[in-house]
Amino acid sequence: MSIKTTTHLNFRGAAREALAFYRSVFGGDLTAFTYAQAHAVSDPAEADQVIWGQVLAADGFHIMAYDVPSARAWDPGEIPVFVSARGDDPEQIGRYWEGLSEGATIVQPLGPASFSPLYGMVRDRFGITWVLDVQPGATLRAG
């Protein structure tokens, strides 16, 4: 048996926008089903919100998201989760960094770290904290 874990993010009315943003950064296919499509509408104002959505890319990137209905308590808290994107291609990690940094707060600038040739942390415009790094042992190419 094998198992795969996927980060699943919760939003309040911003899941579709967040998924579209992550697709613009990482590529892949976006799938989003609404409460209306699932016949699970409890508040007509939320019918077009996402009950289940994901971005799935051929390179293995996968993230899921949904909109927590207003009838449920939801508090995103203070840094409740980090999403880690690790690879062996510094140029690709740099592109992801540039995309996620749009409208974001830089927590740790992208650069060399004692444990990684390239590491950074950014809180994107949706409040999600991303850790991007190059896998230890990978070498940086002179640019």
C-alpha positions as CSV (number, residue, x, y, z in Angstrom):
1,M,0.0,0.0,0.0
2,S,1.1,3.6,-0.6
3,I,-0.2,6.8,0.7
4,K,0.1,10.4,-0.5
5,T,-0.7,13.5,1.6
6,T,-2.0,16.7,0.1
7,T,-2.3,20.1,1.7
8,H,-6.0,21.1,2.0
9,L,-6.6,24.8,2.6
10,N,-9.7,26.3,4.1
11,F,-11.0,29.8,3.2
12,R,-14.1,31.9,3.7
13,G,-15.3,32.8,0.2
14,A,-11.8,33.0,-1.4
15,A,-11.1,29.4,-2.4
16,R,-11.7,29.8,-6.1
17,E,-9.5,32.9,-6.3
18,A,-6.8,31.3,-4.3
19,L,-6.8,28.1,-6.4
20,A,-6.6,30.3,-9.6
21,F,-3.7,32.2,-8.1
22,Y,-1.8,28.9,-7.2
23,R,-2.5,27.6,-10.7
24,S,-1.0,30.8,-12.2
25,V,2.2,30.2,-10.1
26,F,2.5,26.4,-10.3
27,G,0.6,25.5,-13.5
28,G,-1.6,22.4,-13.7
29,D,-5.3,21.9,-13.9
30,L,-7.8,23.6,-11.6
31,T,-11.0,21.8,-10.7
32,A,-13.7,23.4,-8.5
33,F,-17.1,22.2,-7.5
34,T,-19.6,24.6,-6.0
35,Y,-22.1,24.0,-3.2
36,A,-24.8,24.3,-5.8
37,Q,-23.2,21.7,-8.0
38,A,-23.0,19.3,-5.0
39,H,-26.6,20.1,-4.1
40,A,-25.4,21.1,-0.6
41,V,-26.5,24.8,-0.4
42,S,-27.5,25.9,3.1
43,D,-27.1,29.6,2.4
44,P,-28.1,30.8,-1.1
45,A,-25.5,33.6,-0.9
46,E,-22.8,30.8,-0.8
47,A,-24.1,28.6,-3.6
48,D,-21.2,29.5,-6.0
49,Q,-18.5,29.0,-3.4
50,V,-16.2,26.0,-3.6
51,I,-17.1,22.8,-1.7
52,W,-14.2,20.9,-3.2
53,G,-11.4,22.2,-5.4
54,Q,-7.8,21.4,-6.3
55,V,-4.9,22.3,-8.5
56,L,-3.0,19.3,-9.8
57,A,0.1,19.7,-12.0
58,A,2.0,17.0,-14.0
59,D,5.2,17.7,-12.0
60,G,3.5,16.5,-8.8
61,F,2.2,19.8,-7.3
62,H,-1.1,19.3,-5.7
63,I,-3.1,21.5,-3.4
64,M,-6.8,21.4,-2.4
65,A,-9.1,24.1,-1.0
66,Y,-12.7,24.8,0.0
67,D,-14.8,27.6,1.4
68,V,-16.0,27.0,4.9
69,P,-19.7,27.8,5.0
70,S,-20.7,30.7,7.2
71,A,-22.8,28.3,9.4
72,R,-19.5,26.8,10.6
73,A,-17.0,28.4,12.9
74,W,-13.7,29.1,11.2
75,D,-10.7,30.9,12.4
76,P,-7.5,30.7,10.3
77,G,-5.4,31.4,13.4
78,E,-1.9,32.8,13.4
79,I,0.3,30.7,11.0
80,P,-1.7,27.5,11.5
81,V,0.1,25.7,8.7
82,F,3.1,26.1,6.3
83,V,2.9,24.8,2.8
84,S,6.3,23.5,1.7
85,A,7.4,23.5,-1.9
86,R,10.7,21.8,-2.2
87,G,12.5,21.0,-5.4
88,D,16.0,20.4,-6.9
89,D,15.8,23.2,-9.6
90,P,16.7,26.6,-8.1
91,E,15.4,28.4,-11.2
92,Q,12.0,26.8,-10.8
93,I,11.9,27.5,-7.0
94,G,12.8,31.1,-7.9
95,R,9.8,31.3,-10.4
96,Y,7.5,30.0,-7.7
97,W,8.9,32.6,-5.3
98,E,8.3,35.4,-7.7
99,G,4.7,34.3,-8.3
100,L,3.8,33.8,-4.7
101,S,5.5,37.1,-3.6
102,E,3.0,39.2,-5.6
103,G,1.0,41.1,-3.0
104,A,2.7,39.0,-0.2
105,T,4.6,39.6,3.0
106,I,8.1,38.3,2.9
107,V,8.8,36.4,6.1
108,Q,12.3,35.2,5.2
109,P,13.9,36.4,1.9
110,L,14.8,33.8,-0.6
111,G,18.5,33.0,-0.3
112,P,21.1,30.5,0.9
113,A,20.6,29.0,4.4
114,S,22.8,26.7,6.5
115,F,20.5,23.8,5.7
116,S,19.6,24.5,2.1
117,P,21.2,26.1,-0.9
118,L,18.1,28.2,-1.4
119,Y,15.4,28.9,1.2
120,G,12.7,31.5,1.8
121,M,9.3,32.0,3.5
122,V,6.5,34.1,2.2
123,R,2.9,34.8,3.5
124,D,0.8,35.1,0.3
125,R,-2.0,37.5,-0.2
126,F,-4.5,34.9,1.1
127,G,-2.6,34.6,4.4
128,I,-1.0,31.2,3.6
129,T,2.6,30.8,4.6
130,W,4.8,29.1,2.0
131,V,8.2,27.6,2.6
132,L,10.2,27.3,-0.6
133,D,13.5,25.6,-0.8
134,V,16.0,23.7,-2.8
135,Q,16.6,20.2,-1.6
136,P,19.8,19.9,0.4
137,G,22.5,18.4,-1.8
138,A,21.3,20.2,-4.9
139,T,23.8,22.6,-6.4
140,L,23.1,26.1,-7.5
141,R,24.1,27.1,-11.0
142,A,25.9,30.3,-11.6
143,G,23.5,32.7,-13.2
